[in-house]
Amino acid sequence: MTATPLLRLLMLGAALTVTGCATPDAPSASERASCETGAVRLTQDFSTAPDYACERTGDSAFELVVIPEDPDINPSPWYAFDLHAERAGEARVALDYPEYRHRYQPRVELEGGHWAALPEDAVIVSEDRQRATLTVDIAPGATRIGAQEVISLADRADWRATFAERTGMSRSVIGESRQGRPIEALSRPAASPEAPLIIILGGQHPPEVPGVLGLRAFLDALFEREVNSSVLDGYQWLILPDLNPDGIEHGHWRHNTGGLDLNRDWGPFTQPETAAAFAAIEAQITDGHAPYLLLDFHATRRDVLYTPPDAAALTPFAFSEDWIAVIEEEWDSETPAFDRGPSHNVGMPTSKTWFADTYAAPGVTVEYGDNTDRDRITNLSQTAARALVRYLDEAE
Protein backbone atom coordinates (compact mmCIF):
# COMPACT_ATOMS: atom_id res chain seq x y z
CA MET A 1 0.00 0.00 0.00
CA THR A 2 1.36 3.48 -0.92
CA ALA A 3 1.90 5.67 2.14
CA THR A 4 -0.19 8.84 2.34
CA PRO A 5 1.59 12.17 2.78
CA LEU A 6 0.51 12.24 6.44
CA LEU A 7 1.84 8.74 7.06
CA ARG A 8 5.13 9.61 5.36
CA LEU A 9 5.38 12.70 7.56
CA LEU A 10 4.82 10.65 10.72
CA MET A 11 7.46 8.17 9.56
CA LEU A 12 9.87 11.03 8.85
CA GLY A 13 9.24 12.57 12.26
CA ALA A 14 9.98 9.26 13.95
CA ALA A 15 13.19 8.87 11.97
CA LEU A 16 14.38 12.37 12.85
CA THR A 17 13.63 11.75 16.53
CA VAL A 18 15.87 8.70 16.48
CA THR A 19 18.70 10.04 14.35
CA GLY A 20 18.71 13.72 15.33
CA CYS A 21 20.19 15.23 12.17
CA ALA A 22 19.33 12.53 9.67
CA THR A 23 18.70 13.49 6.09
CA PRO A 24 15.15 12.50 4.99
CA ASP A 25 15.03 9.22 3.10
CA ALA A 26 14.60 9.40 -0.67
CA PRO A 27 11.16 8.40 -1.98
CA SER A 28 10.72 4.69 -2.63
CA ALA A 29 10.62 3.19 -6.12
CA SER A 30 6.86 2.65 -5.83
CA GLU A 31 6.31 6.29 -4.84
CA ARG A 32 8.30 7.44 -7.85
CA ALA A 33 6.49 5.06 -10.18
CA SER A 34 3.09 6.42 -9.23
CA CYS A 35 4.15 9.85 -10.57
CA GLU A 36 6.58 8.86 -13.33
CA THR A 37 4.22 6.72 -15.40
CA GLY A 38 1.06 7.55 -17.33
CA ALA A 39 0.00 10.06 -19.98
CA VAL A 40 0.92 12.94 -17.63
CA ARG A 41 4.00 12.43 -15.48
CA LEU A 42 6.00 14.35 -12.87
CA THR A 43 9.75 13.82 -12.60
CA GLN A 44 12.55 15.28 -10.48
CA ASP A 45 15.64 13.86 -12.18
CA PHE A 46 17.59 16.94 -13.28
CA SER A 47 20.26 19.16 -11.77
CA THR A 48 18.86 21.38 -8.95
CA ALA A 49 15.71 19.26 -8.50
CA PRO A 50 15.14 17.86 -5.00
CA ASP A 51 13.90 14.29 -4.61
CA TYR A 52 10.62 14.82 -2.79
CA ALA A 53 8.04 12.15 -2.06
CA CYS A 54 5.42 12.33 -4.81
CA GLU A 55 1.92 10.87 -4.88
CA ARG A 56 -0.40 10.80 -7.87
CA THR A 57 -3.82 12.11 -6.87
CA GLY A 58 -5.45 12.04 -10.31
CA ASP A 59 -4.75 11.40 -13.98
CA SER A 60 -2.91 14.73 -14.16
CA ALA A 61 -2.70 15.66 -10.48
CA PHE A 62 0.15 15.17 -8.03
CA GLU A 63 1.21 15.98 -4.50
CA LEU A 64 4.78 16.70 -3.39
CA VAL A 65 5.86 16.69 0.26
CA VAL A 66 8.31 19.60 0.44
CA ILE A 67 10.85 18.97 3.19
CA PRO A 68 14.42 20.26 3.67
CA GLU A 69 17.65 18.30 3.37
CA ASP A 70 18.22 18.70 7.12
CA PRO A 71 15.98 19.59 10.08
CA ASP A 72 15.95 23.01 11.75
CA ILE A 73 16.93 24.83 8.59
CA ASN A 74 16.40 28.33 7.25
CA PRO A 75 12.89 28.40 5.70
CA SER A 76 13.84 28.42 2.02
CA PRO A 77 11.49 25.73 0.64
CA TRP A 78 12.89 25.18 -2.84
CA TYR A 79 11.12 22.98 -5.40
CA ALA A 80 11.70 22.14 -9.05
CA PHE A 81 10.11 19.47 -11.23
CA ASP A 82 9.16 18.58 -14.80
CA LEU A 83 5.65 17.80 -16.02
CA HIS A 84 5.54 15.52 -19.08
CA ALA A 85 2.42 15.21 -21.23
CA GLU A 86 1.46 13.36 -24.40
CA ARG A 87 -1.01 16.08 -25.33
CA ALA A 88 -1.85 19.62 -24.27
CA GLY A 89 -3.92 19.97 -21.14
CA GLU A 90 -3.92 21.07 -17.54
CA ALA A 91 -2.00 19.61 -14.61
CA ARG A 92 -2.34 20.26 -10.93
CA VAL A 93 0.45 19.96 -8.37
CA ALA A 94 -0.07 20.39 -4.63
CA LEU A 95 2.95 21.39 -2.57
CA ASP A 96 2.58 20.16 1.00
CA TYR A 97 4.89 21.86 3.53
CA PRO A 98 4.67 19.80 6.75
CA GLU A 99 6.60 22.21 8.99
CA TYR A 100 7.30 25.19 6.73
CA ARG A 101 5.39 27.72 4.67
CA HIS A 102 5.12 28.45 0.99
CA ARG A 103 7.60 31.19 0.11
CA TYR A 104 8.58 31.28 -3.56
CA GLN A 105 6.26 32.33 -6.37
CA PRO A 106 6.35 29.42 -8.85
CA ARG A 107 7.88 30.06 -12.25
CA VAL A 108 7.59 28.22 -15.55
CA GLU A 109 10.22 27.87 -18.26
CA LEU A 110 9.09 29.19 -21.64
CA GLU A 111 10.50 28.69 -25.10
CA GLY A 112 14.06 29.90 -25.54
CA GLY A 113 14.94 29.34 -21.89
CA HIS A 114 12.98 32.36 -20.65
CA TRP A 115 11.06 32.15 -17.38
CA ALA A 116 7.83 33.73 -16.17
CA ALA A 117 5.90 33.66 -12.91
CA LEU A 118 2.72 31.62 -12.97
CA PRO A 119 -0.37 33.85 -12.97
CA GLU A 120 -1.64 34.67 -9.50
CA ASP A 121 -4.93 32.84 -10.12
CA ALA A 122 -2.96 29.68 -10.96
CA VAL A 123 -1.62 29.42 -7.40
CA ILE A 124 -3.91 28.80 -4.44
CA VAL A 125 -2.18 29.04 -1.06
CA SER A 126 -3.83 27.85 2.15
CA GLU A 127 -4.46 30.33 4.93
CA ASP A 128 -1.60 28.90 7.03
CA ARG A 129 0.63 28.83 3.90
CA GLN A 130 1.53 25.20 4.52
CA ARG A 131 -0.03 24.10 1.26
CA ALA A 132 0.02 25.58 -2.22
CA THR A 133 -1.79 24.17 -5.26
CA LEU A 134 -0.47 25.03 -8.71
CA THR A 135 -2.59 24.73 -11.84
CA VAL A 136 -0.41 24.60 -14.93
CA ASP A 137 -1.29 24.63 -18.63
CA ILE A 138 1.04 22.13 -20.25
CA ALA A 139 1.95 21.52 -23.87
CA PRO A 140 3.00 18.15 -25.30
CA GLY A 141 6.47 17.29 -24.07
CA ALA A 142 8.10 18.61 -20.89
CA THR A 143 7.21 21.70 -18.87
CA ARG A 144 9.66 22.78 -16.17
CA ILE A 145 8.43 24.45 -12.97
CA GLY A 146 10.65 25.92 -10.28
CA ALA A 147 10.49 28.03 -7.15
CA GLN A 148 12.82 30.35 -9.07
CA GLU A 149 14.54 30.05 -12.43
CA VAL A 150 16.37 26.72 -12.66
CA ILE A 151 20.09 27.29 -13.25
CA SER A 152 21.86 23.93 -13.37
CA LEU A 153 25.52 23.27 -12.67
CA ALA A 154 26.10 22.88 -16.42
CA ASP A 155 24.43 26.26 -17.03
CA ARG A 156 26.68 27.84 -14.42
CA ALA A 157 29.83 26.30 -15.86
CA ASP A 158 28.85 27.52 -19.33
CA TRP A 159 28.29 31.02 -18.00
CA ARG A 160 31.67 31.10 -16.24
CA ALA A 161 33.46 29.93 -19.38
CA THR A 162 31.66 32.42 -21.62
CA PHE A 163 32.15 35.30 -19.20
CA ALA A 164 35.85 34.54 -18.77
CA GLU A 165 36.39 34.40 -22.52
CA ARG A 166 34.48 37.64 -23.04
CA THR A 167 36.40 39.54 -20.37
CA GLY A 168 39.82 37.91 -20.61
CA MET A 169 39.64 36.53 -17.08
CA SER A 170 41.58 33.48 -15.95
CA ARG A 171 39.78 30.36 -14.74
CA SER A 172 41.18 27.96 -12.16
CA VAL A 173 39.88 25.14 -9.98
CA ILE A 174 40.70 26.05 -6.38
CA GLY A 175 39.28 22.91 -4.77
CA GLU A 176 36.48 20.37 -4.70
CA SER A 177 33.18 20.06 -2.88
CA ARG A 178 32.49 17.21 -0.48
CA GLN A 179 31.23 15.14 -3.40
CA GLY A 180 34.17 15.99 -5.63
CA ARG A 181 32.64 18.71 -7.80
CA PRO A 182 35.08 21.42 -8.90
CA ILE A 183 34.99 24.86 -7.32
CA GLU A 184 36.11 27.35 -9.93
CA ALA A 185 37.55 30.82 -9.49
CA LEU A 186 37.69 33.64 -12.00
CA SER A 187 40.52 36.11 -11.58
CA ARG A 188 41.77 39.32 -13.13
CA PRO A 189 45.34 40.37 -12.35
CA ALA A 190 46.17 43.91 -11.35
CA ALA A 191 48.69 46.13 -13.06
CA SER A 192 50.70 46.29 -9.83
CA PRO A 193 51.95 43.27 -7.83
CA GLU A 194 50.91 45.07 -4.64
CA ALA A 195 47.41 46.13 -5.73
CA PRO A 196 44.56 45.71 -3.19
CA LEU A 197 42.39 42.60 -3.37
CA ILE A 198 38.63 42.64 -4.08
CA ILE A 199 36.69 39.39 -3.62
CA ILE A 200 33.23 38.64 -5.04
CA LEU A 201 31.31 35.58 -3.84
CA GLY A 202 28.08 33.85 -4.88
CA GLY A 203 26.18 30.59 -4.82
CA GLN A 204 26.48 29.73 -1.12
CA HIS A 205 22.71 29.18 -0.74
CA PRO A 206 21.14 27.16 -3.60
CA PRO A 207 17.61 28.67 -3.85
CA GLU A 208 18.82 32.27 -3.91
CA VAL A 209 18.60 32.58 -7.69
CA PRO A 210 17.96 36.36 -7.69
CA GLY A 211 21.44 36.62 -6.18
CA VAL A 212 22.83 34.65 -9.13
CA LEU A 213 21.08 36.95 -11.60
CA GLY A 214 22.27 40.01 -9.70
CA LEU A 215 25.86 38.78 -9.51
CA ARG A 216 25.97 38.14 -13.26
CA ALA A 217 24.50 41.52 -14.16
CA PHE A 218 26.88 43.23 -11.72
CA LEU A 219 29.93 41.49 -13.20
CA ASP A 220 28.78 42.16 -16.76
CA ALA A 221 28.46 45.86 -16.05
CA LEU A 222 31.71 45.98 -14.10
CA PHE A 223 34.05 44.18 -16.49
CA GLU A 224 32.61 44.54 -19.97
CA ARG A 225 33.05 48.26 -20.39
CA GLU A 226 36.47 49.27 -21.70
CA VAL A 227 36.05 52.63 -20.03
CA ASN A 228 36.33 50.85 -16.66
CA SER A 229 39.62 49.11 -17.41
CA SER A 230 42.00 51.77 -16.14
CA VAL A 231 40.20 51.85 -12.80
CA LEU A 232 39.83 48.08 -12.47
CA ASP A 233 43.50 47.55 -13.32
CA GLY A 234 44.36 49.08 -9.98
CA TYR A 235 42.91 46.10 -8.11
CA GLN A 236 43.39 42.35 -7.95
CA TRP A 237 40.05 40.55 -8.52
CA LEU A 238 39.07 37.12 -7.19
CA ILE A 239 35.56 35.88 -8.07
CA LEU A 240 33.95 32.68 -6.74
CA PRO A 241 30.45 32.57 -8.29
CA ASP A 242 29.25 29.05 -7.36
CA LEU A 243 30.64 28.05 -3.98
CA ASN A 244 28.14 25.29 -3.11
CA PRO A 245 27.93 23.00 -6.17
CA ASP A 246 26.68 19.95 -4.25
CA GLY A 247 23.82 21.88 -2.66
CA ILE A 248 22.92 23.39 -6.02
CA GLU A 249 22.97 19.99 -7.76
CA HIS A 250 20.70 18.33 -5.19
CA GLY A 251 18.23 21.18 -4.81
CA HIS A 252 19.08 21.88 -1.19
CA TRP A 253 17.38 24.70 0.65
CA ARG A 254 20.52 25.95 2.36
CA HIS A 255 23.27 23.46 3.13
CA ASN A 256 26.10 21.68 1.41
CA THR A 257 26.19 17.87 1.64
CA GLY A 258 27.96 18.18 4.97
CA GLY A 259 24.73 19.44 6.51
CA LEU A 260 26.11 22.93 7.08
CA ASP A 261 25.20 26.43 5.95
CA LEU A 262 28.42 27.52 4.24
CA ASN A 263 27.79 31.12 5.22
CA ARG A 264 28.15 30.03 8.84
CA ASP A 265 31.53 28.38 8.28
CA TRP A 266 33.74 31.40 7.61
CA GLY A 267 36.36 31.19 10.34
CA PRO A 268 35.95 27.54 11.31
CA PHE A 269 36.40 26.47 7.65
CA THR A 270 35.32 22.91 8.44
CA GLN A 271 33.91 22.30 4.95
CA PRO A 272 36.02 21.80 1.81
CA GLU A 273 34.11 24.53 -0.04
CA THR A 274 34.86 27.30 2.45
CA ALA A 275 38.35 25.93 3.11
CA ALA A 276 39.08 26.21 -0.63
CA ALA A 277 37.82 29.79 -0.69
CA PHE A 278 39.96 30.70 2.32
CA ALA A 279 43.06 29.12 0.76
CA ALA A 280 42.47 31.06 -2.48
CA ILE A 281 42.16 34.33 -0.55
CA GLU A 282 45.25 33.63 1.54
CA ALA A 283 47.24 32.80 -1.58
CA GLN A 284 46.46 36.24 -2.97
CA ILE A 285 47.49 37.86 0.29
CA THR A 286 50.74 35.90 0.33
CA ASP A 287 51.42 37.28 -3.15
CA GLY A 288 51.25 40.79 -1.72
CA HIS A 289 47.61 41.83 -2.27
CA ALA A 290 46.11 43.40 0.85
CA PRO A 291 42.37 42.65 1.38
CA TYR A 292 40.31 45.68 0.41
CA LEU A 293 36.67 44.60 -0.08
CA LEU A 294 34.43 41.52 -0.11
CA LEU A 295 30.97 41.43 -1.75
CA ASP A 296 28.81 38.33 -1.18
CA PHE A 297 25.66 37.98 -3.34
CA HIS A 298 22.47 36.42 -1.93
CA ALA A 299 18.68 36.74 -2.01
CA THR A 300 16.11 37.32 0.71
CA ARG A 301 12.66 38.88 0.94
CA ARG A 302 13.75 42.38 -0.14
CA ASP A 303 16.54 44.29 -1.85
CA VAL A 304 18.97 45.12 0.94
CA LEU A 305 22.66 45.64 1.63
CA TYR A 306 23.95 44.20 4.91
CA THR A 307 26.97 46.32 5.75
CA PRO A 308 29.33 47.04 8.64
CA PRO A 309 28.48 50.10 10.72
CA ASP A 310 29.94 53.30 9.30
CA ALA A 311 31.94 53.89 12.48
CA ALA A 312 33.68 50.50 12.29
CA ALA A 313 37.46 50.77 12.23
CA LEU A 314 37.88 49.38 8.72
CA THR A 315 39.95 50.40 5.71
CA PRO A 316 38.62 51.88 3.51
CA PHE A 317 36.74 53.75 6.22
CA ALA A 318 32.94 54.14 5.83
CA PHE A 319 33.05 52.33 2.48
CA SER A 320 29.39 51.28 2.65
CA GLU A 321 28.10 54.77 3.40
CA ASP A 322 30.11 56.27 0.55
CA TRP A 323 29.31 53.50 -1.96
CA ILE A 324 25.60 53.64 -1.18
CA ALA A 325 25.62 57.42 -1.61
CA VAL A 326 27.03 56.98 -5.12
CA ILE A 327 24.52 54.20 -5.84
CA GLU A 328 21.69 56.57 -4.96
CA GLU A 329 23.11 59.29 -7.19
CA GLU A 330 23.31 56.83 -10.07
CA TRP A 331 19.86 55.40 -9.28
CA ASP A 332 18.23 58.84 -9.53
CA SER A 333 14.87 57.83 -8.08
CA GLU A 334 12.70 58.95 -5.18
CA THR A 335 12.71 55.39 -3.81
CA PRO A 336 16.04 53.95 -2.58
CA ALA A 337 17.79 51.36 -4.70
CA PHE A 338 18.51 49.12 -1.69
CA ASP A 339 17.44 49.11 1.91
CA ARG A 340 20.34 48.98 4.32
CA GLY A 341 21.05 46.83 7.35
CA PRO A 342 24.18 48.22 9.05
CA SER A 343 25.29 45.60 11.56
CA HIS A 344 28.50 43.72 12.24
CA ASN A 345 27.39 40.54 14.09
CA VAL A 346 30.71 40.22 15.91
CA GLY A 347 31.93 36.65 16.00
CA MET A 348 29.27 35.32 13.62
CA PRO A 349 31.00 33.15 11.00
CA THR A 350 29.50 34.76 7.91
CA SER A 351 31.74 35.80 5.05
CA LYS A 352 31.27 39.55 5.57
CA THR A 353 31.85 39.45 9.33
CA TRP A 354 34.83 37.10 9.09
CA PHE A 355 36.40 39.32 6.43
CA ALA A 356 36.01 42.47 8.54
CA ASP A 357 37.19 40.82 11.76
CA THR A 358 40.17 39.14 10.10
CA TYR A 359 41.44 41.81 7.72
CA ALA A 360 39.90 45.05 9.05
CA ALA A 361 38.38 45.61 5.61
CA PRO A 362 34.69 45.97 4.69
CA GLY A 363 32.54 43.01 3.78
CA VAL A 364 29.03 43.58 2.35
CA THR A 365 26.23 41.09 1.72
CA VAL A 366 24.27 42.11 -1.39
CA GLU A 367 20.71 40.76 -1.25
CA TYR A 368 17.95 40.83 -3.87
CA GLY A 369 14.29 40.16 -3.13
CA ASP A 370 12.80 36.73 -3.85
CA ASN A 371 10.18 38.28 -6.09
CA THR A 372 12.03 41.37 -7.29
CA ASP A 373 11.27 42.03 -10.95
CA ARG A 374 14.14 40.69 -13.03
CA ASP A 375 14.57 43.96 -14.93
CA ARG A 376 14.91 45.74 -11.60
CA ILE A 377 17.58 43.23 -10.52
CA THR A 378 19.52 44.03 -13.68
CA ASN A 379 19.14 47.77 -13.17
CA LEU A 380 20.13 47.57 -9.50
CA SER A 381 23.19 45.52 -10.36
CA GLN A 382 24.31 47.79 -13.17
CA THR A 383 23.82 50.82 -10.94
CA ALA A 384 25.81 49.24 -8.10
CA ALA A 385 28.62 48.35 -10.52
CA ARG A 386 28.80 51.88 -11.96
CA ALA A 387 28.85 53.26 -8.44
CA LEU A 388 31.69 50.94 -7.43
CA VAL A 389 33.77 52.06 -10.41
CA ARG A 390 33.14 55.69 -9.48
CA TYR A 391 34.06 54.99 -5.85
CA LEU A 392 37.28 53.20 -6.79
CA ASP A 393 38.20 55.91 -9.27
CA GLU A 394 37.77 58.63 -6.65
CA ALA A 395 39.63 56.51 -4.09
CA GLU A 396 42.62 56.45 -6.41
C-alpha positions in Angstrom: 0.0 0.0 0.0 1.4 3.5 -0.9 1.9 5.7 2.1 -0.2 8.8 2.3 1.6 12.2 2.8 0.5 12.2 6.4 1.8 8.7 7.1 5.1 9.6 5.4 5.4 12.7 7.6 4.8 10.7 10.7 7.5 8.2 9.6 9.9 11.0 8.9 9.2 12.6 12.3 10.0 9.3 14.0 13.2 8.9 12.0 14.4 12.4 12.8 13.6 11.8 16.5 15.9 8.7 16.5 18.7 10.0 14.3 18.7 13.7 15.3 20.2 15.2 12.2 19.3 12.5 9.7 18.7 13.5 6.1 15.2 12.5 5.0 15.0 9.2 3.1 14.6 9.4 -0.7 11.2 8.4 -2.0 10.7 4.7 -2.6 10.6 3.2 -6.1 6.9 2.7 -5.8 6.3 6.3 -4.8 8.3 7.4 -7.9 6.5 5.1 -10.2 3.1 6.4 -9.2 4.1 9.8 -10.6 6.6 8.9 -13.3 4.2 6.7 -15.4 1.1 7.6 -17.3 0.0 10.1 -20.0 0.9 12.9 -17.6 4.0 12.4 -15.5 6.0 14.3 -12.9 9.8 13.8 -12.6 12.6 15.3 -10.5 15.6 13.9 -12.2 17.6 16.9 -13.3 20.3 19.2 -11.8 18.9 21.4 -9.0 15.7 19.3 -8.5 15.1 17.9 -5.0 13.9 14.3 -4.6 10.6 14.8 -2.8 8.0 12.1 -2.1 5.4 12.3 -4.8 1.9 10.9 -4.9 -0.4 10.8 -7.9 -3.8 12.1 -6.9 -5.5 12.0 -10.3 -4.7 11.4 -14.0 -2.9 14.7 -14.2 -2.7 15.7 -10.5 0.1 15.2 -8.0 1.2 16.0 -4.5 4.8 16.7 -3.4 5.9 16.7 0.3 8.3 19.6 0.4 10.9 19.0 3.2 14.4 20.3 3.7 17.7 18.3 3.4 18.2 18.7 7.1 16.0 19.6 10.1 16.0 23.0 11.8 16.9 24.8 8.6 16.4 28.3 7.2 12.9 28.4 5.7 13.8 28.4 2.0 11.5 25.7 0.6 12.9 25.2 -2.8 11.1 23.0 -5.4 11.7 22.1 -9.1 10.1 19.5 -11.2 9.2 18.6 -14.8 5.7 17.8 -16.0 5.5 15.5 -19.1 2.4 15.2 -21.2 1.5 13.4 -24.4 -1.0 16.1 -25.3 -1.8 19.6 -24.3 -3.9 20.0 -21.1 -3.9 21.1 -17.5 -2.0 19.6 -14.6 -2.3 20.3 -10.9 0.5 20.0 -8.4 -0.1 20.4 -4.6 3.0 21.4 -2.6 2.6 20.2 1.0 4.9 21.9 3.5 4.7 19.8 6.8 6.6 22.2 9.0 7.3 25.2 6.7 5.4 27.7 4.7 5.1 28.4 1.0 7.6 31.2 0.1 8.6 31.3 -3.6 6.3 32.3 -6.4 6.4 29.4 -8.9 7.9 30.1 -12.3 7.6 28.2 -15.5 10.2 27.9 -18.3 9.1 29.2 -21.6 10.5 28.7 -25.1 14.1 29.9 -25.5 14.9 29.3 -21.9 13.0 32.4 -20.6 11.1 32.1 -17.4 7.8 33.7 -16.2 5.9 33.7 -12.9 2.7 31.6 -13.0 -0.4 33.8 -13.0 -1.6 34.7 -9.5 -4.9 32.8 -10.1 -3.0 29.7 -11.0 -1.6 29.4 -7.4 -3.9 28.8 -4.4 -2.2 29.0 -1.1 -3.8 27.9 2.2 -4.5 30.3 4.9 -1.6 28.9 7.0 0.6 28.8 3.9 1.5 25.2 4.5 0.0 24.1 1.3 0.0 25.6 -2.2 -1.8 24.2 -5.3 -0.5 25.0 -8.7 -2.6 24.7 -11.8 -0.4 24.6 -14.9 -1.3 24.6 -18.6 1.0 22.1 -20.3 1.9 21.5 -23.9 3.0 18.1 -25.3 6.5 17.3 -24.1 8.1 18.6 -20.9 7.2 21.7 -18.9 9.7 22.8 -16.2 8.4 24.4 -13.0 10.6 25.9 -10.3 10.5 28.0 -7.2 12.8 30.4 -9.1 14.5 30.0 -12.4 16.4 26.7 -12.7 20.1 27.3 -13.3 21.9 23.9 -13.4 25.5 23.3 -12.7 26.1 22.9 -16.4 24.4 26.3 -17.0 26.7 27.8 -14.4 29.8 26.3 -15.9 28.9 27.5 -19.3 28.3 31.0 -18.0 31.7 31.1 -16.2 33.5 29.9 -19.4 31.7 32.4 -21.6 32.2 35.3 -19.2 35.9 34.5 -18.8 36.4 34.4 -22.5 34.5 37.6 -23.0 36.4 39.5 -20.4 39.8 37.9 -20.6 39.6 36.5 -17.1 41.6 33.5 -15.9 39.8 30.4 -14.7 41.2 28.0 -12.2 39.9 25.1 -10.0 40.7 26.0 -6.4 39.3 22.9 -4.8 36.5 20.4 -4.7 33.2 20.1 -2.9 32.5 17.2 -0.5 31.2 15.1 -3.4 34.2 16.0 -5.6 32.6 18.7 -7.8 35.1 21.4 -8.9 35.0 24.9 -7.3 36.1 27.3 -9.9 37.5 30.8 -9.5 37.7 33.6 -12.0 40.5 36.1 -11.6 41.8 39.3 -13.1 45.3 40.4 -12.4 46.2 43.9 -11.4 48.7 46.1 -13.1 50.7 46.3 -9.8 51.9 43.3 -7.8 50.9 45.1 -4.6 47.4 46.1 -5.7 44.6 45.7 -3.2 42.4 42.6 -3.4 38.6 42.6 -4.1 36.7 39.4 -3.6 33.2 38.6 -5.0 31.3 35.6 -3.8 28.1 33.9 -4.9 26.2 30.6 -4.8 26.5 29.7 -1.1 22.7 29.2 -0.7 21.1 27.2 -3.6 17.6 28.7 -3.8 18.8 32.3 -3.9 18.6 32.6 -7.7 18.0 36.4 -7.7 21.4 36.6 -6.2 22.8 34.7 -9.1 21.1 36.9 -11.6 22.3 40.0 -9.7 25.9 38.8 -9.5 26.0 38.1 -13.3 24.5 41.5 -14.2 26.9 43.2 -11.7 29.9 41.5 -13.2 28.8 42.2 -16.8 28.5 45.9 -16.0 31.7 46.0 -14.1 34.1 44.2 -16.5 32.6 44.5 -20.0 33.1 48.3 -20.4 36.5 49.3 -21.7 36.1 52.6 -20.0 36.3 50.9 -16.7 39.6 49.1 -17.4 42.0 51.8 -16.1 40.2 51.9 -12.8 39.8 48.1 -12.5 43.5 47.5 -13.3 44.4 49.1 -10.0 42.9 46.1 -8.1 43.4 42.4 -7.9 40.1 40.5 -8.5 39.1 37.1 -7.2 35.6 35.9 -8.1 33.9 32.7 -6.7 30.5 32.6 -8.3 29.3 29.1 -7.4 30.6 28.1 -4.0 28.1 25.3 -3.1 27.9 23.0 -6.2 26.7 20.0 -4.2 23.8 21.9 -2.7 22.9 23.4 -6.0 23.0 20.0 -7.8 20.7 18.3 -5.2 18.2 21.2 -4.8 19.1 21.9 -1.2 17.4 24.7 0.6 20.5 26.0 2.4 23.3 23.5 3.1 26.1 21.7 1.4 26.2 17.9 1.6 28.0 18.2 5.0 24.7 19.4 6.5 26.1 22.9 7.1 25.2 26.4 6.0 28.4 27.5 4.2 27.8 31.1 5.2 28.1 30.0 8.8 31.5 28.4 8.3 33.7 31.4 7.6 36.4 31.2 10.3 36.0 27.5 11.3 36.4 26.5 7.6 35.3 22.9 8.4 33.9 22.3 4.9 36.0 21.8 1.8 34.1 24.5 0.0 34.9 27.3 2.4 38.3 25.9 3.1 39.1 26.2 -0.6 37.8 29.8 -0.7 40.0 30.7 2.3 43.1 29.1 0.8 42.5 31.1 -2.5 42.2 34.3 -0.6 45.3 33.6 1.5 47.2 32.8 -1.6 46.5 36.2 -3.0 47.5 37.9 0.3 50.7 35.9 0.3 51.4 37.3 -3.2 51.3 40.8 -1.7 47.6 41.8 -2.3 46.1 43.4 0.8 42.4 42.6 1.4 40.3 45.7 0.4 36.7 44.6 -0.1 34.4 41.5 -0.1 31.0 41.4 -1.7 28.8 38.3 -1.2 25.7 38.0 -3.3 22.5 36.4 -1.9 18.7 36.7 -2.0 16.1 37.3 0.7 12.7 38.9 0.9 13.7 42.4 -0.1 16.5 44.3 -1.9 19.0 45.1 0.9 22.7 45.6 1.6 24.0 44.2 4.9 27.0 46.3 5.7 29.3 47.0 8.6 28.5 50.1 10.7 29.9 53.3 9.3 31.9 53.9 12.5 33.7 50.5 12.3 37.5 50.8 12.2 37.9 49.4 8.7 40.0 50.4 5.7 38.6 51.9 3.5 36.7 53.7 6.2 32.9 54.1 5.8 33.0 52.3 2.5 29.4 51.3 2.6 28.1 54.8 3.4 30.1 56.3 0.5 29.3 53.5 -2.0 25.6 53.6 -1.2 25.6 57.4 -1.6 27.0 57.0 -5.1 24.5 54.2 -5.8 21.7 56.6 -5.0 23.1 59.3 -7.2 23.3 56.8 -10.1 19.9 55.4 -9.3 18.2 58.8 -9.5 14.9 57.8 -8.1 12.7 58.9 -5.2 12.7 55.4 -3.8 16.0 54.0 -2.6 17.8 51.4 -4.7 18.5 49.1 -1.7 17.4 49.1 1.9 20.3 49.0 4.3 21.1 46.8 7.4 24.2 48.2 9.0 25.3 45.6 11.6 28.5 43.7 12.2 27.4 40.5 14.1 30.7 40.2 15.9 31.9 36.6 16.0 29.3 35.3 13.6 31.0 33.1 11.0 29.5 34.8 7.9 31.7 35.8 5.0 31.3 39.6 5.6 31.9 39.4 9.3 34.8 37.1 9.1 36.4 39.3 6.4 36.0 42.5 8.5 37.2 40.8 11.8 40.2 39.1 10.1 41.4 41.8 7.7 39.9 45.0 9.1 38.4 45.6 5.6 34.7 46.0 4.7 32.5 43.0 3.8 29.0 43.6 2.3 26.2 41.1 1.7 24.3 42.1 -1.4 20.7 40.8 -1.2 18.0 40.8 -3.9 14.3 40.2 -3.1 12.8 36.7 -3.8 10.2 38.3 -6.1 12.0 41.4 -7.3 11.3 42.0 -10.9 14.1 40.7 -13.0 14.6 44.0 -14.9 14.9 45.7 -11.6 17.6 43.2 -10.5 19.5 44.0 -13.7 19.1 47.8 -13.2 20.1 47.6 -9.5 23.2 45.5 -10.4 24.3 47.8 -13.2 23.8 50.8 -10.9 25.8 49.2 -8.1 28.6 48.3 -10.5 28.8 51.9 -12.0 28.9 53.3 -8.4 31.7 50.9 -7.4 33.8 52.1 -10.4 33.1 55.7 -9.5 34.1 55.0 -5.9 37.3 53.2 -6.8 38.2 55.9 -9.3 37.8 58.6 -6.6 39.6 56.5 -4.1 42.6 56.4 -6.4 
